[in-house]
């Protein structure tokens, strides 16, 4: 990969060149006490000097005088909504005056979109989403359109939170593939790497400079520091252990704490469960068939012909954890977890997936 250096006071060039290339630009910003991705047109909208503190059931931001834009771990929400919309109309149906049933697909207005500040855990999760929506027998057309319009500018994570364990899932903290442009933020600027021809065309429009030995050394030190994460997954074969642990007493212990609220699945960058229903607007001849995010923690998610298969919280959490860390391996060749830690931070009661797995795998006392 070609690598260049962009001084911090010239970082606005990147946004300017993207806008000039007719991209809609999305980047991390501070809103309502959290870092989220939203539309932007100016470098001043980035969370300069902000760091995050995350623990089980805790998330907070702190601002200092440091010059960094990306000195935080995982944003409150992943980039999943950019391709897999929380709610969307798949088709509409109507009956003509002659009694004919007609179906139409809504026009999908998709503009090329560049997102800045994507961390390695979210890129790994996007690859899992691609496997599900693009690489099976049937391709999801709306996901495909949005995915193809996405231009990814990733950032190596140098400040993992206490809830992060991406190094344990082999997904981070540095980015290796899956980006158009990758940034490594140093004290005085950014090392820029390109991953695609489209990325190179944007970088060619920047006034950038050769990289020094000192800058490469600073990058190496950041990488070594970032892999020292507090949390990690058990060393045993998690998938096989979970498949044979359906009656483990830890499921009952978890059920006493779990609220079955679905927060973990909502913030998870790889969960893809959804439900579909029809909406009948008043005084309208059209019916909309809608897809929206769902959760395996919802009571009706396992409803089949008058029976709720997983009526107890114990069984719902067991389904989620076993599917995520065992069945995904069978389906996609790897687990569905990328170590972002969001499910830990945003769980109202602070359930820690790494701790629960350690108990079930026999590597920690309950």
N, C-alpha and C positions, 0 to 999 in steps of 0.2 A: 504494500500500500504506500502511495505517495504521502509523505508527511510534511506539513508546513507549520509555521508559527504565526499566530494572529495576536498582536498585543491587546491587552484588555481595553485600552481606550479606543481601539479600532473594532471592537466586537460588533458595534452597531452596523458595520458593513454587511455582516451576514444576513441580518434582518432586512436591510435595504435591498440587497441583491435578490433575496427570495421574493419580496414584494414586487420588485421590478420584473421578475420572471412570472408574475401573475399567480403566485401561490397565496392561499390563505394561510396565515401563520398562527400557530398555537404554541403557547409556552407556559411554563410554571409561573404562578402568581399567588400572592397571599390574599385569600378571601375568607372572611369569617373565621379567622384563627387557624387556617389550614392552608397548605400548599396544594393548589389544584391547577389543572390545565385549562386555559381559556384563550380566546382570541387576543392577539396583541399586534401592535404596529410599532412599538418603541422599546428600546432596550431598558428604559427606566421602569418598565412594568415587571421586569424579572425580580425575584426575591433576593436582592442584594443584601448580604450580611446576615441572612436568616439561617438558623440551624434548627433542627427538630430534635426533640427528646421523646422517645417512644419506649414504652414498657407494656407489660400485659395490662390491657384495659386503659392505657394512657397515651395521650398524644398532646404535645404542646410545642409552640414555636418560641424562639428567642432570637432577638436581633442584637447584633453587635456592630462594631465598626470594621469588621473584616470585609475585604473587597470582593469576596466570592459570590457568584450567582447561584452556584449549585452545591453549596455546602450542607446538603440535607440528604436523607436516604430516600425512602419511597414516598411519593406524593400520596395524598389521601385517597385518590382514585387512580386507577391504572389507565392505560390508553385503550382498553377494551371497548368503551362506548363509541370510539371513532369508527369502528368497523361493524361491531355487533351492537346495534342500537338498543337501548333499554325498552323502547316501544316503537313499533312501526307497523304500517298497514302493508300486508303482503299482496292482497288483491281486493277488489270490490265487485259486488254482484248486484244485478238489478233485473227487473222484469219489464220487458217492453209492453207497449199497448196491445201487441199481438200475442202476449203470453210467453214470449221467448225469454229464456234465462241467459243473460249476458255476463261475461266476466271481463274485467279490465285490470291491468296492472298500473299502479300509480307511477307517474313519471319521476324518475330518481334524478334530482338535480345535484350532481356531485362535482365539486370543484377541486382541483389539485390542492392538497393541504400538506403543509410542512409543519411537523411538530418538533419542537426543540426541547432537549433535556430528558430524553428517554433513558431510563436506567436498564442495566442488563437483565434484571429479573422480569421486566415488562417486555423486553424483546423476546426472551425465551418463551414467555406466555403467549405472545403473538404468534410465534411459530406453532404452538400447540393449537391455537385457534385456527390457524391455516390448515393444519392437519384435519381438523374436524369439519370445517366449512368448505374447504377447497380441494382436499386431496382424497375424498371418499368417492364412491360411485356417483353420487349426486352432488353437484356443486351449488352452493347457495349464491344466487345471482346478485342480491343486494350486498352481501358481504364482499363478493368479488369486486364489484364496482368501487366500493369504498376503499378496499385494500389496495387496489391498483392505483388509486389516486393519492395514496399516502407516501409522503417523503419523510424519512426518519432521520433525525439528527440526534444521535445518542450522546450520552455523557458518561464517562467512566465514574463509577461511584467511589469516592475517596472518604466518605463519612458515613459508614454503615451505622444504623441505629442498633440499640441493644436487642431489638426484635429481629434483626436480619440474620439469615443463614443461607444466603445464596451461594456462598462458597461450598457449603455442605451439599448442595444439590447440583454442583458443577455448572452453575449458570452465571456466575459473576465473581467479583464485582466489576471487572473490566469487560468491555465489549469486544467480541472477536468477529462476529458476523451479524448479518441481519439489519445493517444500517446503510444509509446512503452517505452520511457523513458522521464521523465520530469525533467527539471533543474530549480532550483531557485538560481539565482546568488547573493551571499552575498559578502561582502568586501574581505573576505579571502578565498572564495571558493564556492562550490556548494552543495546544498541539492539535492540529487538524489532520485527520486521516480520512481517506475516501474509500467507499466500499462498492460504489457503482459508477457507471458512466454519468448518470444524472447528477450524482454527487460531485464528480470531478468538474462538471460544467459549471456548477455553482462556485466551487472553490477557485476555479480559473478566473472568476469575476472579482475575487478579493485581492486586495493589496496585502499579500502575506510575505513571510520571510523564511530563510533557511533556519533549521533547528540547530541549536547548540548542544554540545556535550553536556553542559550543566542542566539544560532543560530535560534532556533524556534521563539524566540521573535523578532529577526531581520526580519525574514520572515513575521511575522504577521504585523509588522510596514510597510513593503514595500507594502503589499496587501492593507492596509488601505489608504496609500498615493496614490496608483495607481488608485483607483476608483474615485478619485476627478478629473474628466475630465471636460474640459471647455464646450464641446459640448454635447448635448443630443437631443433625439427625443421628439416630442410632446407627451403629456400624453393622448391625446384623442385616439379614435379608428382610427388609420391612414388608415387602409384598407377600412373601410366603408366610411370614409370621402373622400378618393380619388375616389372611385367608383361613388360618387354623386357630384364630382367636375369637371366633364368633360368640363364645360363651364366657369371655374374660370378665372378671368382676369389675374391671375398670370402667366398662360401659355403664354400669349402674352408678358408679361414683360420678362420672361425667354428667349423667342425666340429672343428678341432684343439683348440679350447678348450671347447666345449659338452659337458656331461656328459649331455645329454638326460634330465635328472632330472625335468623338468616343474614345477619351482618357479615359473617365470615364469607358467605357465598357472594354477597353483593360487592364486596371490595376485592374479592379474589380476581386476579387478572386472567385466570384461565377457565373458571367455571362458565359453562355454556347452557345450563338448564333454562328452558323457557316453556311457556304455556301459550296456547292459542285460543282465541274466542272471537265471537262475532259481535259487532256493535251495530245497533239499530237506531240511528238518529231519528228524532221525532220529525215528522213531516218531510221525510226524505225517502225517495224510492230506492236508494242504494244501501247496501249492507257492507260493512267493512270487516274483512277478516284480519285480525290483529295478532301479532306476535309480541310478547313482552317477557322480560326476564322473570324467571321463577326460581325457587330454591327447593332443594330436597328436604329442607327443614320445615317447609309449609305442610300443613296437615293434609291438604288435598293433592299434594304432588304425587303420592303413590295410590291415588284413588283408581280402582279398576272395577267397573261393573258392580257398583254397590258396596265395595269393600275398600277400606283404607289399609293397604298392606303394612305400612309402617306407622301405626297409630301412636306409638310411644316415642318420646324424645330419645330414649336409649337407642332405639333402632334407627332413628334418623341420623344421629351423629355417627353411629357405626357405619351406616351406608355411605355417608359423606367421606369419612376418613378412609374406609376400605376402597371406595371407588377412586379417590384421589391418589392414594399411595400404592394400590395393588392392581385394580382393574385397568387403570390407565396404562400400566406397563404392558398388559396383554394387548390393549387396543392400539397404543401409539408408540410402544417401545421405550417408554420412560414414564416416570410418575407425573402427575398433573400439578405438582408443586414446584415453584421456582424460587422459593426461599425469600419472598419479599417481606414476610412477617406481618402483613396487613391484618390477617385474621387474628393475630395475637393482639395487636394494638387496638383494633376496633371492636373487640369482643367486650360487651358491657360488663361481664363478670370476670374477664381476664383469663379465660381458658387458653393455655399455651399448648399448641399442637405438638411442639417438639418434646415437651414434658410428658404429654399423654402417650406419645409414641414410645418414649423411653420406658415408661412403666409397662406398657403392653409388650414391648420387646424384651423385658426383663433386665434393662440396663439402669433402672432407677426404682427405688421403693415408692409405693403409692403414698 
